[in-house]
Amino acid sequence: MQLKQLAVVQRMLRVLVLALALTLGSCDNRAFRQAEKENTIQAFEKYLQKYPHGKHQQAANGHLAQLHFQEASRVRTVESYREYLRRYPTSVVAPVARQTLNELVDVEIKTLTDSQIEKMRALLQTDFGTIKLKFFPQKAPNTCRNFIKLARSLFYDNSQFVLIVPGVLVQGGAPTGDPRGGPGYFIKREINDLPNQTGSVGMVRWEHPDSAGSQFYICLRRLAQRDGQYTVFAQVEEGIEVVEALSDQENTGPDGEPYPWKPLKPLYIRSVEIQGFDVEP
């Protein structure tokens, strides 16, 4: 008798679970249809907040990506596209957004004066802390502008440090972790009288003198042999201890193949923000 009663209870529970699932599914469907009807950012965000694991989650996120892109296109500012690309870096329209962002950044960089750049600071966010840089536009005007352009266009987001020599220097700004990687173009060397000393920031180049792109190095001691050979354009203002921590990570050593001194684990530059970009000339 008890077994029969247990079987009845189990059947009732299955029926209740099925009914509940149908009810929830019906509510999910209605909520999504309502969001589609309203077709606003707020409506789809409300749906996802209520049904974070709903069966229409992927479709709702797709709608959100499209609506945010439309909003960025309507406003058409550097910040609107930066915000969009950081939120939807792999969306279908991300390449279009990135191209537009690059075009807008090119325009704003051309308007910068040296006095504006002198007041700016670059904040490099890493997993070990923040590195704050100040620029020397009077000594390396084009190099400073190139760095700011890459930062503003999000090029440095999730780029990597690809060479770390403990107590000597770190080298970063490689977009995919490739020690030979760069932005796809080169800039001319700007030789000046700035020394390569503790905290100095210079551009990495290859065999040709005018082959710098996006990668840069930060000195942890005096490197006189680099003076007059590499473009020094900035200085660490705060966070030299972060650079030291980066340089102390495990690496392939001087005999590493195919790349010496390469970190064994990726060391990311999570982002580079230009502080004070809106300062007056």
N, C-alpha and C positions, 0 to 999 in steps of 0.2 A: 504493500500500500504506500509506504514511504517513497519507494522508487518511482511509483506512478505520479505521486504528488511532486516529486523533484523534477520529473520530466515535464510536467505541466508548467511548473514555475520557470524552467529553462526556456520553454517555448514562448511563454509570455514575455520574458526578458528579451528574447530575440526580436519579437514583434515590436516591443517598445523601442529597442535600439534602432530598428529599421525605420520606424515611424519618426523617431527623432532625427535620424539622418536625412530622411526625405524633407522634413520640416526645415532643417538647417539649410539643406541644399536649395530649397525653394526660396528661403530668405536671401541666401547668397545671390541667386539668380536675379531676384527682384532688385536687390541693392545695386548690382552691377548694371542692370538695364537702366536704373534711375541715373546712375553716374554717366552712362553713355548718353542719356537723354539731355542731361545738363551740360555735359562735355566741357567741364571746367577743371582746372587744377585742383581746386578745393573739393570738388565732388569725388574725383578719383582718389585723392588722399584720404578722404573720409571713408571710402569703401575699403581701402587697404588697411586703415587703422582698425576697422571693425572686423575685417576678414583677412588678417595678415597671411594666412595660409589657404585662402579660398581658391576655388578651382579657376577663377578668372584673374588670379594674381598676375600672371605673365602678361595677359592682355591689358590689364589696368596699368601696369608699369610701362607698356608700350605706348598707351595713350598719353600717360604723363610725360614721357620723353618727347613726344611730338608736340604737346602743348607747351612745354618749357622751351622747346626750340622756337616755336612760333613767338613766344614772349621775348626771347633773346633777340630774335630777328626784328621784332617790332621796336624794341628799345635801341638795338644796334650800338652797343657800347662794348668796350674792352671787358668791363667787369661782368656784363650780362653773359658774354660768351665764355669767360673764364669760369663763372659759376656753373654754366650748363655743362661744360666739358669735364669739370671735376665731378659732377654728379652723374653724367652719362658718357664716360670716356669711350665706350665701345658701341654706342648706338649707331643705327643705320646712317644717320645724318651727321655723325661726329666729324667725318672728313670735311664736310662742307663748313661746319662750325669752326673747325680748326683753321681752314683756309681764310675764312672771314676774319677770325681773330688775328691771324698773322698780318693781314692787310691793315687792320685798324691799329695794331701795335706799330707797324712801320710808319704810319702817319704820325702817331703821337711821339715816337722817338725823334723824328726829324725836327720837332718843335722844341726839344730840350736844349737848355743853355748849360754851359759849364757850371755856372753858379747854382743852378737847380740841382745838378748831379752831385755837387760837393755837399749839399745838405741831405742827400738821400743816404739810406743805409740798406744793405742787403741782409736779410735774415735767412740763413740756411738751416732748415729744420732737419735734424738727423735723429736716429734712434738713440743717440748718446747725448743729445742736447742741441742747443742753438748756437750757431756761429754767426757773429755780427760783423759785417764788413763795411768799411768806408772806402769811397772811391777817390781817385786822383785824375779827374778829367783834364786838368791842365797838362798832365804828363802823358796821358794815353786816352785822348778823347774818343776815338773810334772804338777802341777796345772796351771802354766803359759802356758805351752805348750798345755795343754788341751783347755784352753780358746782361744789361738791363732788358734788352729786347728779348733775349732767350728766356729770361725769368718771367717777364710779363706774358709771354706767349705759352707759358707752362712747359717749355721744353725741358727744364730741369726737374720737373716733378717725377719722382721715382727713378731718376738717373742714379748712377752708382759711382762710388770711389773704386777705382780699378788698380791702383798701385799705392801701397802703403809701406814706407820704410821707417821703422821705429826710430823716433827721435830725430828724424831727418826731414821728411815731407810726406804729404798725402796728395794724391792726384784724383780728381773727380770730374763729374760732368759728362760721363759716357752714357748715352741714352738707353742702351740695352745691355750694359755691362761689358761691351766689347772694348778692350783697351785701345782699339784704333777707331772707335766710333766717333761720330760728330754730326753736325747739322746738315751736311751736304754741301757746304761751301767753305771757303777759307777767307781769312782777313789778313791784312798786311801787318807786319811787325811794326811796333812803335817803340823804338829804343829810346830810353831816357836814363836819367841819372839816379833813379830809385834803386837802392841796393836790395839784394835778395838776403833778407835777414829774418829773424824769428817773427812770424805773423805776416810776412809779405805774401801777396797773392799774385801769381803770374800766369800767363797763358802757356799751355802745352803746345808745342809744335813738333813737326816731324823733320825730315831731312832738309826740306826747303825752308828758308827763313820765313816765308809768308804762307805758312801752312797751318796756322792756328784756326780753331773752329769754335768748339764749345768747352773742351776740357781745360781745366785750370789746376794749378798746384798751390799748396800752402806750405810755406817753409816752417820748420821747427827749429832751425838753427841757421847760422850764417852760411850761405852757399855762394861764395864769391865767384866761383867758376861760371855761374849763370849770369852774372852781371854783363850787360851789353849783348847778351845772346837771346834772352827771353823778355817779353813785355811784362813788366810789373805794372799793375793797374789798380791795386787795392791793398788794404791792410786789415788784418783782424783787429777789431776794436774790442770785442768781447768774445769769450769762448775758446781761447787758445787751449784750455784744458780738454775741450771736446775734441779738438784736432789731435791732441796727444793721445786721447783714448782711442780714437780711430786708428792711429798709427800703430798702436800696440796690439791690434787684433791679429789672429793667426793668419799667416800668408804662406805663399809658396817659397819664399826665401830667395836669395840671390841666384840660385841655380834652377829656379822653377821653370818648367816647360809647359806650354810654349811661352808663358809670360812670367818673368821673375817678379817677386814681391806682390803678386796678385792675392787679394783676400780669399781665404778658403770658403767663406760664406759671404753672400752679397751684403754690401754696406751701402744703404740707400740714402740719397738726398730726397727726403719726402716732398719738400717744396722749397722754393726760394721766393720770398716776398720782398718787394721793394718798398721799404718804409719811407714815407714822405714824398711819394710820387707826385702828389698834388700841390707841392710847395710852389710859391710864386717865384718868378724869375728874380 
